[in-house]
Amino acid sequence: MPFSYDFLALAAAACWAVSSLLSANAARHLGAFAYSRWRMFCVSLMLWAAALVTSGWASLDISSLGIMAASGLIGIFIGDTALYAAMNRLGPRRASVLFATHALFSVVLGYTLFDERIGGQALVGGVLLVSGVMTAIFFGKRSNETHAWEQDNGSPWPGIGLGLLSALCQSVATLMVKPVMAGEIDPVAASAVRMSTAFAAHLALLWCGLRIAKPLQRLNWPVFGMVALNAFLAMGVGMTLILLALRYGEVGMVAMLSSVSPVLVLPLLWLVMKRRPAGGAWVGALITVIGTAMIVTR
């Protein structure tokens, strides 16, 4: 199935792009830990219900449960929380530049651990894709933009460290589930295990009384609605599509294709903010499109 997983990864990127517009204000309202905890709660309920309806739990054994749980701790509990902490520090646009490096981490680790080799055209396409994503985000700001996607807070260095940590955790967590997903594991049940483990870890932090785990402001219904919709799109649908893509494709290729979500955000921001993206964003988007086309037609 040479093309199937390409489009699954791109569909996941589209889900993340749409959901990211819902995350900035809600994450700032609740704080990184409280926002992640509520998001995990919502998506865990959704995935458990779906897995019960489809009888997906029968496909999991003790070994796969352990791997999925560990992947959830690394990729979601640590990685996702680090990403939203980086967003709160740097703003979502800058944090997205750092998170896009997970594609590079995945290519290197996939080659090292699974001997995944990328052909000439796909390699050039991958380089163009990642370069285009970073160009679109890094040079995509107009000088007078002040909306939530451009806000920063304090020294950038902690945010830079958190952004790179989130990218590395995403790569490691993806590599962990690749061998398991090569079998007949139900992706919805697998996602439910990952999300539930991350949610349990967040609850443990809250019950331990850690200050950072407490919400910055009280949760209200509008914020809860944004959290629940983000959870459904980004983690319920998006992460399940990624697990399906890993069943058929290489870790590096899946990571690169799914990293186009920041570029997909640009037309959505244009639609919501009624402002055309800056010239650098157009250049980066064009490079990304060329790179993506080279990968899917390899």
Phi, psi and chi 1 to 4 in degrees:
 res  aa     phi    psi   chi1   chi2   chi3   chi4
   1 MET       -   72.3  -60.1 -177.2   66.0      -
   2 PRO   -67.4  -24.6   25.2  -34.5      -      -
   3 PHE  -108.2  -19.1  -65.8  105.1      -      -
   4 SER   -58.3  -48.4  -64.1      -      -      -
   5 TYR   -71.2  -24.8   77.7   85.7      -      -
   6 ASP   -57.1  -47.7  -66.6  -12.1      -      -
   7 PHE   -76.0  -26.9  -63.0  110.2      -      -
   8 LEU   -65.4  -43.5  -70.2  170.4      -      -
   9 ALA   -65.5  -39.9      -      -      -      -
  10 LEU   -67.4  -36.5  -70.2  171.2      -      -
  11 ALA   -65.1  -38.3      -      -      -      -
  12 ALA   -62.9  -41.0      -      -      -      -
  13 ALA   -61.1  -38.9      -      -      -      -
  14 ALA   -64.5  -41.1      -      -      -      -
  15 CYS   -61.3  -43.6  -70.4      -      -      -
  16 TRP   -65.9  -36.1  -66.0  -19.4      -      -
  17 ALA   -63.7  -47.2      -      -      -      -
  18 VAL   -65.2  -44.5  174.2      -      -      -
  19 SER   -68.4  -28.1   65.9      -      -      -
  20 SER   -64.8  -28.1   64.8      -      -      -
  21 LEU   -66.3  -21.3  -66.0  179.4      -      -
  22 LEU   -89.7   -9.9  -53.8  170.9      -      -
  23 SER   -90.1  -33.5   64.9      -      -      -
  24 ALA   -59.9  -53.7      -      -      -      -
  25 ASN   -68.0  -39.7  -70.1  -32.6      -      -
  26 ALA   -66.8  -40.9      -      -      -      -
  27 ALA   -65.9  -38.4      -      -      -      -
  28 ARG   -69.4  -33.4  -71.7 -177.9 -175.9  -85.0
  29 HIS   -68.0  -45.2 -179.7   90.7      -      -
  30 LEU   -94.1  -26.4  -66.4  171.6      -      -
  31 GLY    94.1  156.4      -      -      -      -
  32 ALA   -59.9  -44.6      -      -      -      -
  33 PHE   -72.1  -45.8  -80.9   80.8      -      -
  34 ALA   -66.3  -38.9      -      -      -      -
  35 TYR   -62.4  -46.7  174.6   76.2      -      -
  36 SER   -63.0  -38.9  -65.9      -      -      -
  37 ARG   -64.7  -45.9 -177.6  173.0   61.4 -108.9
  38 TRP   -66.7  -35.8  -82.5  105.7      -      -
  39 ARG   -65.2  -42.9 -157.8  165.4   72.9  132.0
  40 MET   -62.2  -39.9  -66.2  -55.9  105.4      -
  41 PHE   -60.1  -49.1  169.0   73.1      -      -
  42 CYS   -62.0  -48.6  -68.4      -      -      -
  43 VAL   -72.6  -30.1   76.9      -      -      -
  44 SER   -63.1  -43.6  -66.2      -      -      -
  45 LEU   -60.4  -44.5  -71.6 -179.3      -      -
  46 MET   -62.0  -47.3  -63.2  173.0 -167.3      -
  47 LEU   -71.7  -38.0  -69.6  171.2      -      -
  48 TRP   -61.6  -43.2  -89.0   78.6      -      -
  49 ALA   -62.5  -44.4      -      -      -      -
  50 ALA   -65.2  -40.7      -      -      -      -
  51 ALA   -67.8  -33.7      -      -      -      -
  52 LEU   -67.2  -40.4  -73.5  171.9      -      -
  53 VAL   -65.4  -40.6  169.5      -      -      -
  54 THR   -90.3   -1.1   61.3      -      -      -
  55 SER    59.5   31.4  -58.6      -      -      -
  56 GLY   -68.9  -20.2      -      -      -      -
  57 TRP   -63.0  -26.4  -66.7  111.3      -      -
  58 ALA   -65.5  -18.8      -      -      -      -
  59 SER   -82.4   -8.9   67.1      -      -      -
  60 LEU   -97.1  138.6  -62.3  175.7      -      -
  61 ASP  -115.9 -179.5   55.6   25.3      -      -
  62 ILE   -60.8  -42.0  -64.0  -61.6      -      -
  63 SER   -63.4  -48.2  175.3      -      -      -
  64 SER   -67.2  -33.6   59.0      -      -      -
  65 LEU   -60.5  -44.1  -80.7  171.6      -      -
  66 GLY   -63.9  -42.5      -      -      -      -
  67 ILE   -66.6  -43.8  -67.0  172.4      -      -
  68 MET   -64.4  -38.7  -69.8  -62.5  168.3      -
  69 ALA   -64.3  -44.6      -      -      -      -
  70 ALA   -63.9  -39.2      -      -      -      -
  71 SER   -63.6  -38.2  173.4      -      -      -
  72 GLY   -65.1  -39.6      -      -      -      -
  73 LEU   -63.2  -44.1  -75.9  174.2      -      -
  74 ILE   -76.8  -51.3  -65.0  171.4      -      -
  75 GLY   -79.4  -34.3      -      -      -      -
  76 ILE  -103.7  -53.3  -58.5  173.2      -      -
  77 PHE   -62.8  -52.3  173.5   60.8      -      -
  78 ILE   -82.1  -51.0  -60.0  176.1      -      -
  79 GLY   -64.6  -49.7      -      -      -      -
  80 ASP   -66.0  -41.9 -109.5   34.7      -      -
  81 THR   -64.5  -40.3  -55.5      -      -      -
  82 ALA   -62.9  -38.4      -      -      -      -
  83 LEU   -63.7  -45.4  176.0   60.8      -      -
  84 TYR   -73.0  -28.8  -75.0  103.4      -      -
  85 ALA   -66.5  -38.7      -      -      -      -
  86 ALA   -65.2  -39.1      -      -      -      -
  87 MET   -61.9  -41.9  -75.0 -176.4  176.0      -
  88 ASN   -65.2  -29.3  -71.8  -12.6      -      -
  89 ARG   -85.6  -43.7  173.1   72.4   63.6  166.2
  90 LEU  -105.1  -17.5  -59.3  173.2      -      -
  91 GLY    92.4  147.9      -      -      -      -
  92 PRO   -60.4  -34.4  -26.1   35.6      -      -
  93 ARG   -64.4  -48.3 -177.1  178.0   62.2   84.8
  94 ARG   -69.1  -39.1  -62.5  173.7 -175.5   85.8
  95 ALA   -62.6  -34.2      -      -      -      -
  96 SER   -66.0  -32.6  -64.7      -      -      -
  97 VAL   -59.8  -46.2  175.1      -      -      -
  98 LEU   -68.5  -40.3  -64.7  167.6      -      -
  99 PHE   -67.0  -27.9 -173.9   69.4      -      -
 100 ALA   -62.0  -18.7      -      -      -      -
 101 THR   -68.8   -9.4   61.6      -      -      -
 102 HIS   -62.2  -26.7   82.4  -89.3      -      -
 103 ALA   -65.0  -41.1      -      -      -      -
 104 LEU   -67.6  -43.7  -57.5  178.2      -      -
 105 PHE   -57.7  -42.8  -74.1  131.1      -      -
 106 SER   -66.3  -39.7  -64.8      -      -      -
 107 VAL   -62.4  -46.7  169.7      -      -      -
 108 VAL   -65.4  -46.3  172.6      -      -      -
 109 LEU   -69.6  -36.5  -67.1  174.4      -      -
 110 GLY   -62.8  -39.9      -      -      -      -
 111 TYR   -67.6  -41.5  174.0   78.8      -      -
 112 THR   -68.8  -44.0  -57.0      -      -      -
 113 LEU   -93.1  -37.0  -61.2  177.5      -      -
 114 PHE  -113.7    3.4  -61.6  136.3      -      -
 115 ASP    56.3   35.5 -162.8   29.5      -      -
 116 GLU   -74.0  125.6  -68.0 -176.0   -9.7      -
 117 ARG  -116.1  135.2  -60.3  179.2 -176.3  -86.1
 118 ILE  -104.8  127.4  -58.7  175.0      -      -
 119 GLY   -66.9  169.3      -      -      -      -
 120 GLY   -56.3  -52.9      -      -      -      -
 121 GLN   -65.5  -42.0  178.8  175.8  -34.1      -
 122 ALA   -65.9  -35.6      -      -      -      -
 123 LEU   -66.0  -45.8  179.3   60.3      -      -
 124 VAL   -62.9  -42.7  173.3      -      -      -
 125 GLY   -61.6  -40.1      -      -      -      -
 126 GLY   -64.6  -41.9      -      -      -      -
 127 VAL   -62.5  -44.1  171.4      -      -      -
 128 LEU   -63.3  -42.4  -72.1  173.2      -      -
 129 LEU   -61.0  -52.7 -174.6  153.3      -      -
 130 VAL   -64.4  -41.0  174.7      -      -      -
 131 SER   -62.8  -41.1  -59.5      -      -      -
 132 GLY   -64.6  -41.6      -      -      -      -
 133 VAL   -60.3  -47.7  168.6      -      -      -
 134 MET   -67.6  -37.3  -67.7 -170.4  172.1      -
 135 THR   -64.0  -44.8  -60.6      -      -      -
 136 ALA   -61.5  -38.8      -      -      -      -
 137 ILE   -79.3  -46.6  -55.7  169.9      -      -
 138 PHE   -68.0  -38.5 -163.3   74.5      -      -
 139 PHE  -106.1   20.5  -63.5  103.9      -      -
 140 GLY   -96.9   10.9      -      -      -      -
 141 LYS  -102.5  136.6  178.4 -171.6  175.9 -175.3
 142 ARG   -85.9  149.9  -68.5 -178.2 -179.0  -85.7
 143 SER   -62.2  -27.1   58.8      -      -      -
 144 ASN  -104.9   18.4   59.1  -14.4      -      -
 145 GLU   -85.2  133.6  -73.7 -179.8  -27.3      -
 146 THR  -133.0   10.6   58.1      -      -      -
 147 HIS   -71.3  177.3   55.4   75.7      -      -
 148 ALA   -60.1  -26.4      -      -      -      -
 149 TRP   -73.3   -9.0  -94.8   73.3      -      -
 150 GLU  -115.2   -2.8  -58.7  -60.1  -19.1      -
 151 GLN   -76.8  143.1  -65.2  174.4    9.5      -
 152 ASP  -128.8  175.5   53.6   21.6      -      -
 153 ASN  -154.7  102.0 -178.8   26.4      -      -
 154 GLY    81.9 -163.6      -      -      -      -
 155 SER   -61.3  137.8  170.5      -      -      -
 156 PRO   -78.6  -20.2   28.1  -35.2      -      -
 157 TRP   -64.1  -42.4  -65.0  109.8      -      -
 158 PRO   -59.3  -39.1  -23.9   35.0      -      -
 159 GLY   -64.2  -39.0      -      -      -      -
 160 ILE   -62.8  -45.0  -68.6  171.5      -      -
 161 GLY   -62.0  -41.2      -      -      -      -
 162 LEU   -66.8  -39.5  -72.0  165.1      -      -
 163 GLY   -63.5  -43.2      -      -      -      -
 164 LEU   -68.5  -36.9  -68.0  174.1      -      -
 165 LEU   -61.7  -42.7  173.6   63.8      -      -
 166 SER   -63.1  -39.0   68.7      -      -      -
 167 ALA   -65.8  -43.5      -      -      -      -
 168 LEU   -65.2  -41.9 -179.8   59.6      -      -
 169 CYS   -63.0  -40.3  -72.7      -      -      -
 170 GLN   -59.9  -43.2  171.3   73.1   12.1      -
 171 SER   -66.2  -46.9  -60.5      -      -      -
 172 VAL   -63.0  -44.0  171.5      -      -      -
 173 ALA   -62.9  -38.3      -      -      -      -
 174 THR   -66.1  -42.3  -58.0      -      -      -
 175 LEU   -63.6  -35.3  -74.4  161.1      -      -
 176 MET   -63.7  -38.2  -69.0  174.9   67.5      -
 177 VAL   -87.8  -12.6  -57.9      -      -      -
 178 LYS   -55.3  -51.4  166.3   65.2  176.4  174.7
 179 PRO   -62.4  -35.0  -20.6   33.3      -      -
 180 VAL   -69.3  -42.9  177.7      -      -      -
 181 MET   -71.0  -13.2  -68.9  -52.3  -57.2      -
 182 ALA   -67.9  -16.1      -      -      -      -
 183 GLY   -89.9 -147.3      -      -      -      -
 184 GLU  -106.6   30.9  -63.2  -59.8  -38.9      -
 185 ILE   -69.7  135.4  -59.1  -62.5      -      -
 186 ASP   -72.8  123.2  179.3   71.0      -      -
 187 PRO   -66.7  -29.6   21.9  -32.5      -      -
 188 VAL   -69.8  -45.4  175.1      -      -      -
 189 ALA   -64.5  -39.0      -      -      -      -
 190 ALA   -62.4  -43.2      -      -      -      -
 191 SER   -63.4  -38.6  -70.9      -      -      -
 192 ALA   -61.5  -40.4      -      -      -      -
 193 VAL   -64.4  -45.1  172.8      -      -      -
 194 ARG   -61.5  -46.6  -62.4  179.6   75.6 -131.9
 195 MET   -68.1  -41.4  -57.6  -56.3  165.7      -
 196 SER   -64.9  -38.5  -59.7      -      -      -
 197 THR   -64.3  -43.8  -55.1      -      -      -
 198 ALA   -63.9  -40.7      -      -      -      -
 199 PHE   -63.8  -41.4  174.7   61.0      -      -
 200 ALA   -62.3  -38.8      -      -      -      -
 201 ALA   -65.6  -40.2      -      -      -      -
 202 HIS   -63.8  -40.4  -88.5  -67.9      -      -
 203 LEU   -63.0  -39.8  -86.1 -175.4      -      -
 204 ALA   -60.8  -41.0      -      -      -      -
 205 LEU   -62.8  -42.9  -72.2 -177.5      -      -
 206 LEU   -64.3  -45.1 -179.4   64.7      -      -
 207 TRP   -69.0  -22.7  -69.8  -18.6      -      -
 208 CYS   -75.9   -8.4  -72.9      -      -      -
 209 GLY    83.2   16.2      -      -      -      -
 210 LEU   -65.3  134.3  -67.8 -177.1      -      -
 211 ARG   -64.4  -38.1 -176.3  176.0  179.0 -179.7
 212 ILE   -66.2  -20.2   57.9  173.7      -      -
 213 ALA   -82.5  -12.6      -      -      -      -
 214 LYS   -83.8  146.1  -63.8  178.4 -179.4  179.5
 215 PRO   -66.4  145.4   22.7  -32.4      -      -
 216 LEU   -71.2  -36.5  -61.5  179.1      -      -
 217 GLN  -137.6  160.2  -59.8  179.4   65.1      -
 218 ARG   -66.5  138.7 -174.6 -177.2  -61.1  -86.7
 219 LEU   -69.0  133.6 -179.7   70.7      -      -
 220 ASN  -121.6  172.7   55.0   46.9      -      -
 221 TRP   -65.4  -42.3  -76.6  111.4      -      -
 222 PRO   -60.2  -42.4  -25.9   36.0      -      -
 223 VAL   -66.8  -41.3  170.5      -      -      -
 224 PHE   -61.2  -39.0  179.4   76.7      -      -
 225 GLY   -61.7  -41.5      -      -      -      -
 226 MET   -65.3  -40.8  -72.2 -171.4  -71.8      -
 227 VAL   -63.2  -45.6  172.1      -      -      -
 228 ALA   -65.6  -42.2      -      -      -      -
 229 LEU   -66.8  -41.2 -176.1   55.6      -      -
 230 ASN   -59.9  -43.4  179.5  -74.2      -      -
 231 ALA   -61.0  -44.1      -      -      -      -
 232 PHE   -63.1  -47.4  171.9   73.3      -      -
 233 LEU   -72.9  -50.6  -71.3  173.6      -      -
 234 ALA   -76.2  -44.7      -      -      -      -
 235 MET  -105.4  -37.1  -45.9 -153.9   77.0      -
 236 GLY   -70.0  -54.5      -      -      -      -
 237 VAL   -86.3  -51.7 -179.9      -      -      -
 238 GLY   -59.5  -50.1      -      -      -      -
 239 MET   -70.0  -31.7  -71.3  -53.5  -59.8      -
 240 THR   -66.4  -39.5  -58.6      -      -      -
 241 LEU   -62.4  -38.1  -71.6  172.4      -      -
 242 ILE   -64.1  -42.4  -74.2  -65.5      -      -
 243 LEU   -62.9  -39.2  -68.2 -179.6      -      -
 244 LEU   -64.4  -41.4  -85.4  172.6      -      -
 245 ALA   -62.0  -37.4      -      -      -      -
 246 LEU   -68.3  -21.7  -72.3  170.5      -      -
 247 ARG   -65.0  -32.5  174.7  167.7  -67.3  171.0
 248 TYR  -109.6  -20.1  -56.7  113.0      -      -
 249 GLY  -124.9  171.4      -      -      -      -
 250 GLU   -75.0  148.1  -61.8   91.0  -12.8      -
 251 VAL   -59.2  -45.3  172.1      -      -      -
 252 GLY   -62.3  -44.1      -      -      -      -
 253 MET   -66.2  -42.4  -73.6  -71.7   96.8      -
 254 VAL   -61.6  -43.0  170.6      -      -      -
 255 ALA   -63.9  -43.0      -      -      -      -
 256 MET   -66.0  -44.6  -76.7 -167.2  -73.0      -
 257 LEU   -67.2  -36.9  -70.8  167.5      -      -
 258 SER   -74.8  -12.7   63.5      -      -      -
 259 SER   -81.3    0.5   71.0      -      -      -
 260 VAL   -79.0   -1.1  -55.1      -      -      -
 261 SER   -56.9  -37.6   56.1      -      -      -
 262 PRO   -62.0  -31.4  -24.5   35.4      -      -
 263 VAL   -72.1  -38.2  172.0      -      -      -
 264 LEU   -66.0  -23.0  -60.8  178.9      -      -
 265 VAL   -67.8  -29.1  163.5      -      -      -
 266 LEU   -57.1  -50.6  -65.4  173.0      -      -
 267 PRO   -66.3  -28.1   20.0  -31.5      -      -
 268 LEU   -68.9  -40.4  -63.1  175.4      -      -
 269 LEU   -63.3  -38.7  -80.6  174.9      -      -
 270 TRP   -60.3  -43.3 -171.4    1.2      -      -
 271 LEU   -66.3  -42.6  179.4   64.6      -      -
 272 VAL   -78.0  -45.1  172.7      -      -      -
 273 MET   -87.9   -9.9  -56.2  -63.7  176.3      -
 274 LYS    60.2   31.7  -51.3  -60.5 -178.2 -175.8
 275 ARG  -130.9  131.7  -67.7  179.5   62.1   97.9
 276 ARG   -69.9  137.4 -172.6  174.4   61.6 -177.3
 277 PRO   -59.3  155.0  -24.1   33.3      -      -
 278 ALA   -66.3  165.3      -      -      -      -
 279 GLY   -58.8  -38.6      -      -      -      -
 280 GLY   -61.9  -32.8      -      -      -      -
 281 ALA   -65.9  -40.6      -      -      -      -
 282 TRP   -63.8  -42.3  -70.5  109.4      -      -
 283 VAL   -62.1  -48.0  172.8      -      -      -
 284 GLY   -62.0  -40.1      -      -      -      -
 285 ALA   -63.6  -41.1      -      -      -      -
 286 LEU   -62.9  -43.9  177.3   60.6      -      -
 287 ILE   -61.7  -41.0  -64.1  171.8      -      -
 288 THR   -63.5  -43.4  -59.2      -      -      -
 289 VAL   -61.4  -43.3  169.4      -      -      -
 290 ILE   -63.1  -45.7  -66.0  172.0      -      -
 291 GLY   -62.3  -42.7      -      -      -      -
 292 THR   -62.1  -43.1  -56.5      -      -      -
 293 ALA   -61.7  -39.0      -      -      -      -
 294 MET   -65.5  -34.1  -68.5 -178.3   69.5      -
 295 ILE   -71.7  -48.9  -68.7  174.4      -      -
 296 VAL   -73.6  -16.3  -61.0      -      -      -
 297 THR  -104.8   13.7   59.6      -      -      -
 298 ARG   -63.9      -   64.1 -167.9 -178.8  -80.4
